[in-house]
Amino acid sequence: MQQVSEPQEQYVEVAPGVRLWTERRGAPHAPALLLVMGAQATGLGWPEPLVDALAAHHHVIRYDHRDTGRSGRPFDENPYPVTDLARDAVAVLDGLGIERAHIVGLSLGGMLSQLVLADHPERVLSATLLGTCALSETPYVTPDGVPVPVDELPGVAPEILEMWSRPVEDHGMEAELDRRVEHWRLLSGDQLPFDADYFRELERRVIEHAGTYLESSAHALADSAGMVRTAELAANRVPTLVVSATAEPVFPLPHPQHLAQVIAGARLVEIPGMGHSLPPAVHAPLAKAILGHTLGGA
């Protein structure tokens, strides 16, 4: 086990005039592990205890996507497609002088990780995918052998879709914190007790980090065309782990099973009670699953 070092912050230019905030911790010569967050989420969405657990064995990098946190916010003047966010992940590795890394992606970050896996497999030591869907047109096959078209797989929970459909209005920071905590309550599912204070404190840190409580809608507006990688994922040779969260409300079962089917060589691990969030109850089992994968264990 490596000694966890103090976090080191650095800005990386990923495109002309576009700088991303990055943070590294763990022994510099340990195998690199890149954490890729979801849409409109900063790198601080990866909880400190989880990051520290991973940094005991890896050189861990987390970063703010474009238009989040302390990174540049170019979308309003120069709109970009979602695929540029995947290119950013590789550019972060380039900017930090890292040739290959384990990659862990959540939600949209799981899709971006698939793009990196498909387009730049030579940069990936392993991939771990959480709370996401497959970038593949191959049908899901049920345990009974029945093929289910991708567009017939279960969708986002209705109460989450309803919340996403509401315009976000500025009623001050405390009201914004209330809204974000309610969002986390819905995302967390219904199998673990919900700790509103934990998520409120998380969002206070995110707001302090960003310097504003106003969220960008850039990632929701970005063009999502050109993301399917059916053939590339079917030909995958990079060790890949798919986390099946039993309370996942955004990409519910059997999305993880579908992922494990369409990505060649992928294996599945279940974390009971986990939803589309990272509360303290899942930190230890998630760290165990990720490290078991990256360190070559069971």
N, C-alpha and C positions, 0 to 999 in steps of 0.2 A: 504494500500500500504506500502510495506517495503522500507526502505532506502537502496539505492544501495551502497554496500561496494566497497572498492578498490579491484581490481583483485588480486587473490592470485595464484601464480604459484607453481606447484609441479610435480615431476616426479613419475610415477607409474610403477612398474615392472609387466608386463602382461604375461611374459613367461621368462624362464631362459635366462638371458642376454639381454632381450628386454625391454627397458624403453620407456614410452610414456610421452611426455609433456602434462600437463593439466593446465587449468586455471579455477578458480572459482570466481564468483562474486554474490552479493545478500546476503540476510540474511541467515546465516548458518542453521537456523532451519526452513526456508521456504521449501515447497515441492521442491525436486530436479527436475531439467530438464536438460537432457543430449542432446547436439547438436552433430549430427553425419554427418560429411561432406562427399563429393563425392570423386571419385577416384583421386588420386594424388593431393589432395587438403588439405591444412593445416586447422587447426581450425580457423585461421584468416580469412578464407573465410566467416565466419559468421560476418556480419557487426556490428561495434560497436553500432550504434543506436538501432539496432534490439536486440542485446544482452542486452543492458541496459534497454530497454523496458520490456523484459522478466524478467530481474533481479529485477525489481521493485516489482515482485510478487513471484519470484522463486529463489532458489539457483541454478544458471545456471553453467553448466560445459561444456566447449568445449575443444577439445584435438586434437593433431596431430596424424593421423594414423601412423603406421609403414611406414618407407621410405618416410616420408614427414616432413617438418619443422624441429623442434628440437628433434624429436623422433629418436629412433634407426633405423638403415638402414640395416636390416639383410638379405634382399632378395637375394643379389648376392651370398652370401655364404650358406644361408639356405632358399631356396625357400619355400613359404608357400601358401596354398590355400586361396581363397577369404573368405571362411567361418571362417578362423582364425581372420579376421578383425571384424567379428561379436562377436567372443569370446572376443576380445580385449575390445569391448564396455562394456561387462559385467565385465571384469577384471578391467576396470577403476572404475566402481562403487564399486567393492570389495576393490580396493586399497584406495579409498577415504572414505570407511566405510559407503556407502550409500546402504540401503536395497532395496529401490524401487525408481523409477524415471519416470517422464514423458520423452518420447523420441521423438525427432524431427529429421528426416533424409531427406537429399537431395540427389537425383541422386543415386549413389551407396550407399550412406548413407541411402537412403530409402529402398534399398534392405537389407542392414545389419539390419535396424530396423525391417523389416519383419522377419528376422531370429531370432532376439531376441524375438520378439512378439510370434513367433511360438515355440521356444525352451525353453524360460525362461519367460513365461507370468507372473509368480509370482514376477518378478522383475520390471514389467512395470505398471505404474499408468495409462498412456494413451499413444497413439502413434499418431504422425502427419507425414504424408508422402508427400513429394514434389518432383516433377520432376523425377518420377521413374516408374517402371513397376512391375506388379504383379508376384510374385514367385508362380504361379499357372498354371496348365494345363487346367483349366476350361475355355471353350470358352467364349468370350464376346457375350452378347445378345443385339442386337440393339433395339432401341425403338419400332421397328416393330416386335420384337420377333424373329429375324433371328440370329441364332448362327454363330459366326465368330471364326474360330480357332485362337489360340494365334499367330501362326506363320504367319497369314495373316493380323495382325494389322499393322498400318503404322509404318515405321522405321525412323531412324535418317535422317534428312534433307541431301540431297546429297552434299551440299557445306561443311557441317561439316564433313561428311565422307571423302571427298576429302582432307580436311585439316588434319584430323587424319591420313590419309595414307602417308603424307609427312614425311620424316625423319626430326627430330629436330636437326639442326646443330648449333654449337657454333660459333656465329659471334659477341660475346660480349653482355654485359648487355642491352644496349639500343636496339639492334636488338631483343633480347629476349623479352624485354618489348613491342616492336612493335608487335611481334608475338602473345603475350598473349592478348594484347588489341584487335587485329583482331579476336582472338578466342572468346573473350567475346562479340564482336559485333555480331558474328554469333549465339552464344548461347542465346543472349538476345531477339532474334526474331525481328519482324518488326512492333510491335504495339505501342511501347514507344520510344521517342527520345533517342538516344544512347549518353551517356556522356563518351567520350574517356578519358578525364582527370580524371574522378572518378576511372575508372578501372586501369588506369596507376598508380595512387597513391596507390590503393589497392595492386597492384602487387609489387610496390616498398616496401611496408610494409611487404609483404609476403617474399620477397627476403631478406630484412634486418633481419626478424625473423629467417629465415632458415640459413642465413649466406652464401648462395650460390644461384646463378640464374640457376644452372643446375638442371633440373627436373629428378626424377627417373621414370622409366617406369615399376616399380615393379607391380603395380596394374593391368596394362594392360596385363602383362605376367603371373600373378597368375592364377592357375587352378580354373575355375569357376564351376566345377562339384559339384553336391550334394547340390544345392541351392533351388530346388523346394520344396515347403511346401503346396501343394494343400489341403490336408486333414486338416492340422493344422490351416490354415487360415480360412477354411470353418467352423471350430469349435471355432473360436476366441470369447473370451468374454471380451477382453480389449477394452475400448472405443477408437475408431480409427477415425481420421479425414484424409481425402484425399483432398489435394489442387489441384484444376483444374486450370492450368495456360493457358490462352487462346492463348498465342503466343509460347507455348512450342515447340521447334524444335527437341529435342532429343527423348522424349517419348510423341509425340503429341496426341491430342484427337483421339480416345476415351480411351487412356491408363488410365487416372484417373477414368473414368467411369467403366472401367473393374476392377480396383483395388477396387472400392467401391462395386462392385457386388460380388467379390470372397472373400472378408474379411467380415466375419459375423458381422453385426451390424455397419459397417463403414458408415459414412456419408460424403457428398461431399460439399465443399465450393469453389466458383469460385473467382479468383482474375483476373479481366480484365487487359489485357496488359502484364501480367507477362510471361516471357520466362523461360529459364534455367539458370537464374542469379538472383542476389539480388540487383538491383540498388535502389537508394534512394526512387524512386516513389512507390516501393512495401513494404518498411519497415513498414509503419503504417498499411496498410490493412493486411499484413501478421502477424504482432504482434497482431492485433485485433482478427484475426481468431484463432491463436494459443492460446491466452489467453482465448478467449471465450470457447475454448475446454477444456483447462486444469483447468480452474476455474469453469467449470460446467455451463457456460452461453450458449447463443444461438449460 
